[in-house]
Amino acid sequence: MQFQITDIRFDCSLNEDGWDESDQIATEEKLAEEYIGQVWEADDEDDLIEEITCATGWCILSIDYRIILN
């Protein structure tokens, strides 16, 4: 199935020195801008989340998408 991302929120929080809330917010916004509109091939929603998580290295807090019918 093909999924087009319509909205996505990532959890970019880290407990590391030099990483603060502004870094977190900036990263979350940049990732959202990059991934909204993209089309992904996946078996189902769980597979979609796993694919995007693996591609970005960040956990997904929420995701909205539309299924593209052929």
Buried (B, 14 or more C-beta within 10 A) or exposed (E): BBBBBEEBBBEBBEEEEEEEEEBBEEBBEEBBEEBBEEEBEBEEEEBBBBBBEEEBEBEBEEBEBEEEEE
